[in-house]
């Protein structure tokens, strides 16, 4: 008797193809237009229009590089409000030191003479970059279209709604914010495509990536990889999210083949996992679990 034909596993097949493509993946390119990040221009205060000095330059440069902020403009929460702008919910501030001049009367112990003196007192101030602000237009190095360049994909839109995730669109960064339990996506008109992805594929694969992160929250799948991977857990979580996005794109019919940009992104994280040959298999298993859970939310 002929052995029953083994059921085709789309998740395993996509994983195999992506892993095979990693050696020639090339450099990852974001599928949306964003302002060029990590500004190393001298940081400037939005209210005074004056450049920061001393240790504040270094502090704000570090923050800009760490978060890939494209602007060198910074201001306190109140300073942005005074400009008619609003710091987005969940954004973290950066620390600067403000020196306040204190004037006082000092008595000379030898002569008993009183003289006016001054002293600088350091105090902390917390500022936000222009990239963290709603209502402030940071100049982009590339022109944006007036409207999205792709039509919504009904099946993908229905899937995203069914997950129950709160999704906010605007700005030029994609992220899941655990503290607020929300997903932030770049404005749709920023997705203009790359050499390896169409605008629609870029948007929905990015959304799927963030939805996989969303699925791992403690009150959902409770995906804690620190016990297995320690300091490499962040890299593996990114691997899980991108594999999960590839699985979901295949399941939703967003793209018929594993795309090079998925492989390029994953390759950038696999470089940190050279000492653990089984990491990709663990990540693929977790990604499959996340994709299945997300798809099941629609009943």
TORTILO-498832 format. One record per residue (C-alpha): x, y, z; residue in one letter; residue number from 1. Coordinates in steps of 0.25 Angstrom, whole numbers. Layout:
+-------+-------+-------+------+-----+
|     x |     y |     z | code | pos |
+-------+-------+-------+------+-----+
|     X |     Y |     Z |    a | NUM |
...
+-------+-------+-------+------+-----+
END
This chain:
+-------+-------+-------+------+-----+
|     x |     y |     z | code | pos |
+-------+-------+-------+------+-----+
|     0 |     0 |     0 |    x |   1 |
|     5 |    14 |    -4 |    x |   2 |
|     8 |    22 |     8 |    x |   3 |
|    -1 |    34 |     9 |    x |   4 |
|     4 |    47 |     4 |    x |   5 |
|     9 |    56 |    14 |    x |   6 |
|     1 |    68 |    16 |    x |   7 |
|     8 |    81 |    11 |    x |   8 |
|    12 |    90 |    22 |    x |   9 |
|    12 |   104 |    17 |    x |  10 |
|    19 |   109 |    29 |    x |  11 |
|    30 |    99 |    28 |    x |  12 |
|    32 |   102 |    13 |    x |  13 |
|    33 |   117 |    15 |    x |  14 |
|    43 |   115 |    27 |    x |  15 |
|    52 |   106 |    18 |    x |  16 |
|    52 |   116 |     6 |    x |  17 |
|    55 |   128 |    15 |    x |  18 |
|    66 |   121 |    22 |    x |  19 |
|    72 |   117 |     9 |    x |  20 |
|    71 |   131 |     4 |    x |  21 |
|    79 |   137 |    16 |    x |  22 |
|    92 |   135 |    10 |    x |  23 |
|    89 |   144 |    -2 |    x |  24 |
|    78 |   153 |     4 |    x |  25 |
|    86 |   166 |     3 |    x |  26 |
|    83 |   178 |    11 |    x |  27 |
|    70 |   181 |    17 |    x |  28 |
|    62 |   193 |    12 |    x |  29 |
|    50 |   199 |    19 |    x |  30 |
|    37 |   198 |    11 |    x |  31 |
|    33 |   212 |    14 |    x |  32 |
|    38 |   226 |    13 |    x |  33 |
|    43 |   231 |    26 |    x |  34 |
|    51 |   243 |    30 |    x |  35 |
|    66 |   239 |    30 |    x |  36 |
|    69 |   236 |    45 |    x |  37 |
|    79 |   237 |    55 |    x |  38 |
|    82 |   252 |    53 |    x |  39 |
|    96 |   257 |    57 |    x |  40 |
|    93 |   271 |    54 |    x |  41 |
|    95 |   280 |    67 |    x |  42 |
|    82 |   278 |    75 |    x |  43 |
|    74 |   291 |    76 |    x |  44 |
|    63 |   295 |    85 |    x |  45 |
|    49 |   297 |    79 |    x |  46 |
|    46 |   309 |    88 |    x |  47 |
|    59 |   317 |    88 |    x |  48 |
|    64 |   313 |    75 |    x |  49 |
|    78 |   312 |    82 |    x |  50 |
|    87 |   300 |    81 |    x |  51 |
|    89 |   291 |    93 |    x |  52 |
|   103 |   291 |    98 |    x |  53 |
|   113 |   282 |   106 |    x |  54 |
|   108 |   268 |   111 |    x |  55 |
|    94 |   271 |   106 |    x |  56 |
|    99 |   270 |    91 |    x |  57 |
|   105 |   256 |    94 |    x |  58 |
|    92 |   252 |   102 |    x |  59 |
|    83 |   256 |    91 |    x |  60 |
|    92 |   250 |    80 |    x |  61 |
|    91 |   237 |    87 |    x |  62 |
|    76 |   237 |    88 |    x |  63 |
|    75 |   241 |    74 |    x |  64 |
|    84 |   230 |    69 |    x |  65 |
|    77 |   219 |    79 |    x |  66 |
|    63 |   223 |    74 |    x |  67 |
|    67 |   227 |    59 |    x |  68 |
|    61 |   241 |    61 |    x |  69 |
|    62 |   249 |    48 |    x |  70 |
|    61 |   262 |    54 |    x |  71 |
|    71 |   271 |    63 |    x |  72 |
|    59 |   279 |    69 |    x |  73 |
|    56 |   276 |    83 |    x |  74 |
|    46 |   282 |    93 |    x |  75 |
|    40 |   280 |   107 |    x |  76 |
|    25 |   275 |   107 |    x |  77 |
|    21 |   289 |   110 |    x |  78 |
|    29 |   295 |    99 |    x |  79 |
|    23 |   286 |    89 |    x |  80 |
|     9 |   289 |    94 |    x |  81 |
|    12 |   304 |    93 |    x |  82 |
|    15 |   301 |    78 |    x |  83 |
|     1 |   295 |    76 |    x |  84 |
|     7 |   281 |    76 |    x |  85 |
|     5 |   269 |    84 |    x |  86 |
|    15 |   258 |    89 |    x |  87 |
|     9 |   245 |    85 |    x |  88 |
|     5 |   235 |    96 |    x |  89 |
|    15 |   225 |   101 |    x |  90 |
|    27 |   233 |    95 |    x |  91 |
|    39 |   233 |   105 |    x |  92 |
|    46 |   246 |   108 |    x |  93 |
|    61 |   249 |   107 |    x |  94 |
|    69 |   255 |   118 |    x |  95 |
|    76 |   268 |   118 |    x |  96 |
|    83 |   277 |   128 |    x |  97 |
|    78 |   291 |   130 |    x |  98 |
|    87 |   301 |   138 |    x |  99 |
|    79 |   311 |   146 |    x | 100 |
|    87 |   324 |   151 |    x | 101 |
|    84 |   327 |   166 |    x | 102 |
|    88 |   340 |   171 |    x | 103 |
|    90 |   342 |   186 |    x | 104 |
|    98 |   351 |   196 |    x | 105 |
|   111 |   346 |   201 |    x | 106 |
|   118 |   351 |   213 |    x | 107 |
|   133 |   352 |   214 |    x | 108 |
|   137 |   345 |   226 |    x | 109 |
|   150 |   353 |   228 |    x | 110 |
|   144 |   367 |   225 |    x | 111 |
|   130 |   365 |   228 |    x | 112 |
|   127 |   371 |   215 |    x | 113 |
|   114 |   367 |   207 |    x | 114 |
|   116 |   365 |   192 |    x | 115 |
|   106 |   360 |   182 |    x | 116 |
|   110 |   346 |   176 |    x | 117 |
|   104 |   336 |   167 |    x | 118 |
|   104 |   320 |   166 |    x | 119 |
|    99 |   311 |   155 |    x | 120 |
|    90 |   300 |   160 |    x | 121 |
|    88 |   288 |   151 |    x | 122 |
|    74 |   282 |   149 |    x | 123 |
|    69 |   271 |   140 |    x | 124 |
|    59 |   274 |   129 |    x | 125 |
|    52 |   264 |   120 |    x | 126 |
|    51 |   267 |   105 |    x | 127 |
|    44 |   260 |    93 |    x | 128 |
|    49 |   260 |    79 |    x | 129 |
|    41 |   265 |    67 |    x | 130 |
|    39 |   251 |    62 |    x | 131 |
|    31 |   248 |    75 |    x | 132 |
|    21 |   259 |    72 |    x | 133 |
|     8 |   260 |    66 |    x | 134 |
|     5 |   273 |    58 |    x | 135 |
|    19 |   277 |    55 |    x | 136 |
|    24 |   275 |    41 |    x | 137 |
|    38 |   269 |    40 |    x | 138 |
|    43 |   271 |    26 |    x | 139 |
|    45 |   258 |    18 |    x | 140 |
|    57 |   256 |     9 |    x | 141 |
|    47 |   249 |    -1 |    x | 142 |
|    34 |   255 |    -6 |    x | 143 |
|    21 |   247 |    -1 |    x | 144 |
|     9 |   244 |    -9 |    x | 145 |
|    -4 |   252 |    -6 |    x | 146 |
|   -11 |   238 |    -4 |    x | 147 |
|    -7 |   224 |    -2 |    x | 148 |
|    -2 |   217 |   -15 |    x | 149 |
|    -9 |   204 |   -12 |    x | 150 |
|   -24 |   200 |   -10 |    x | 151 |
|   -27 |   193 |     3 |    x | 152 |
|   -28 |   178 |     3 |    x | 153 |
|   -41 |   174 |     8 |    x | 154 |
|   -37 |   160 |    14 |    x | 155 |
|   -25 |   167 |    21 |    x | 156 |
|   -33 |   178 |    27 |    x | 157 |
|   -43 |   169 |    32 |    x | 158 |
|   -32 |   160 |    39 |    x | 159 |
|   -26 |   172 |    45 |    x | 160 |
|   -39 |   177 |    51 |    x | 161 |
|   -42 |   163 |    56 |    x | 162 |
|   -29 |   162 |    64 |    x | 163 |
|   -35 |   173 |    73 |    x | 164 |
|   -22 |   181 |    73 |    x | 165 |
|   -22 |   196 |    74 |    x | 166 |
|   -15 |   201 |    62 |    x | 167 |
|   -11 |   216 |    61 |    x | 168 |
|    -6 |   221 |    47 |    x | 169 |
|     3 |   234 |    46 |    x | 170 |
|    18 |   238 |    47 |    x | 171 |
|    29 |   229 |    40 |    x | 172 |
|    31 |   218 |    50 |    x | 173 |
|    25 |   204 |    52 |    x | 174 |
|    25 |   198 |    66 |    x | 175 |
|    17 |   191 |    77 |    x | 176 |
|    17 |   198 |    90 |    x | 177 |
|    14 |   188 |   101 |    x | 178 |
|    11 |   199 |   112 |    x | 179 |
|     0 |   204 |   104 |    x | 180 |
|    -4 |   191 |    97 |    x | 181 |
|    -5 |   198 |    83 |    x | 182 |
|     2 |   197 |    70 |    x | 183 |
|     7 |   209 |    63 |    x | 184 |
|     8 |   209 |    48 |    x | 185 |
|    14 |   219 |    38 |    x | 186 |
|     4 |   227 |    30 |    x | 187 |
|    -1 |   218 |    18 |    x | 188 |
|     4 |   228 |     8 |    x | 189 |
|    18 |   226 |    12 |    x | 190 |
|    18 |   212 |     7 |    x | 191 |
|    23 |   214 |    -8 |    x | 192 |
|    30 |   200 |   -10 |    x | 193 |
|    44 |   196 |   -12 |    x | 194 |
|    51 |   187 |   -21 |    x | 195 |
|    46 |   175 |   -14 |    x | 196 |
|    32 |   179 |    -9 |    x | 197 |
|    20 |   186 |   -14 |    x | 198 |
|    14 |   197 |    -6 |    x | 199 |
|     2 |   188 |    -1 |    x | 200 |
|    12 |   176 |     2 |    x | 201 |
|    21 |   186 |    10 |    x | 202 |
|     9 |   192 |    18 |    x | 203 |
|     2 |   178 |    21 |    x | 204 |
|    15 |   171 |    24 |    x | 205 |
|    19 |   182 |    34 |    x | 206 |
|     6 |   182 |    40 |    x | 207 |
|     7 |   166 |    42 |    x | 208 |
|    21 |   168 |    48 |    x | 209 |
|    15 |   177 |    59 |    x | 210 |
|     3 |   168 |    61 |    x | 211 |
|    12 |   157 |    64 |    x | 212 |
|    19 |   165 |    74 |    x | 213 |
|     5 |   169 |    80 |    x | 214 |
|     2 |   154 |    81 |    x | 215 |
|    13 |   151 |    90 |    x | 216 |
|     8 |   160 |   101 |    x | 217 |
|     7 |   154 |   115 |    x | 218 |
|    -8 |   154 |   115 |    x | 219 |
|    -8 |   147 |   101 |    x | 220 |
|     2 |   136 |    98 |    x | 221 |
|    12 |   141 |   108 |    x | 222 |
|    24 |   139 |    99 |    x | 223 |
|    36 |   141 |   108 |    x | 224 |
|    49 |   137 |   101 |    x | 225 |
|    59 |   142 |   112 |    x | 226 |
|    60 |   128 |   119 |    x | 227 |
|    64 |   121 |   106 |    x | 228 |
|    72 |   132 |    99 |    x | 229 |
|    76 |   142 |   110 |    x | 230 |
|    82 |   154 |   105 |    x | 231 |
|    79 |   150 |    90 |    x | 232 |
|    64 |   149 |    93 |    x | 233 |
|    61 |   162 |    86 |    x | 234 |
|    68 |   157 |    74 |    x | 235 |
|    60 |   144 |    74 |    x | 236 |
|    47 |   152 |    77 |    x | 237 |
|    50 |   160 |    64 |    x | 238 |
|    52 |   147 |    57 |    x | 239 |
|    39 |   142 |    62 |    x | 240 |
|    32 |   154 |    57 |    x | 241 |
|    37 |   154 |    43 |    x | 242 |
|    35 |   139 |    41 |    x | 243 |
|    21 |   141 |    46 |    x | 244 |
|    19 |   152 |    37 |    x | 245 |
|    23 |   143 |    25 |    x | 246 |
|    14 |   132 |    30 |    x | 247 |
|     2 |   142 |    31 |    x | 248 |
|     5 |   148 |    17 |    x | 249 |
|     5 |   134 |    11 |    x | 250 |
|    -8 |   131 |    19 |    x | 251 |
|   -15 |   144 |    15 |    x | 252 |
|   -11 |   143 |     0 |    x | 253 |
|    -3 |   156 |     1 |    x | 254 |
|     8 |   150 |    -6 |    x | 255 |
|     9 |   137 |   -13 |    x | 256 |
|    24 |   134 |   -11 |    x | 257 |
|    34 |   137 |     1 |    x | 258 |
|    39 |   151 |    -2 |    x | 259 |
|    54 |   155 |    -2 |    x | 260 |
|    51 |   166 |     8 |    x | 261 |
|    47 |   156 |    19 |    x | 262 |
|    60 |   149 |    17 |    x | 263 |
|    68 |   162 |    17 |    x | 264 |
|    62 |   166 |    31 |    x | 265 |
|    63 |   153 |    37 |    x | 266 |
|    78 |   151 |    33 |    x | 267 |
|    81 |   164 |    40 |    x | 268 |
|    77 |   158 |    53 |    x | 269 |
|    82 |   144 |    50 |    x | 270 |
|    96 |   149 |    51 |    x | 271 |
|    95 |   150 |    66 |    x | 272 |
|    90 |   135 |    67 |    x | 273 |
|   102 |   128 |    61 |    x | 274 |
|   105 |   120 |    74 |    x | 275 |
|    91 |   114 |    74 |    x | 276 |
|    88 |   106 |    61 |    x | 277 |
|    74 |   103 |    67 |    x | 278 |
|    70 |   117 |    69 |    x | 279 |
|    63 |   118 |    56 |    x | 280 |
|    55 |   106 |    58 |    x | 281 |
|    50 |   111 |    72 |    x | 282 |
|    47 |   124 |    66 |    x | 283 |
|    39 |   117 |    54 |    x | 284 |
|    31 |   109 |    64 |    x | 285 |
|    27 |   122 |    72 |    x | 286 |
|    24 |   129 |    59 |    x | 287 |
|    15 |   118 |    55 |    x | 288 |
|     8 |   119 |    69 |    x | 289 |
|     6 |   134 |    68 |    x | 290 |
|     1 |   133 |    53 |    x | 291 |
|    -9 |   122 |    57 |    x | 292 |
|   -14 |   130 |    69 |    x | 293 |
|   -16 |   143 |    61 |    x | 294 |
|   -23 |   136 |    50 |    x | 295 |
|   -32 |   129 |    60 |    x | 296 |
|   -37 |   142 |    66 |    x | 297 |
|   -47 |   144 |    55 |    x | 298 |
|   -54 |   131 |    58 |    x | 299 |
+-------+-------+-------+------+-----+
END
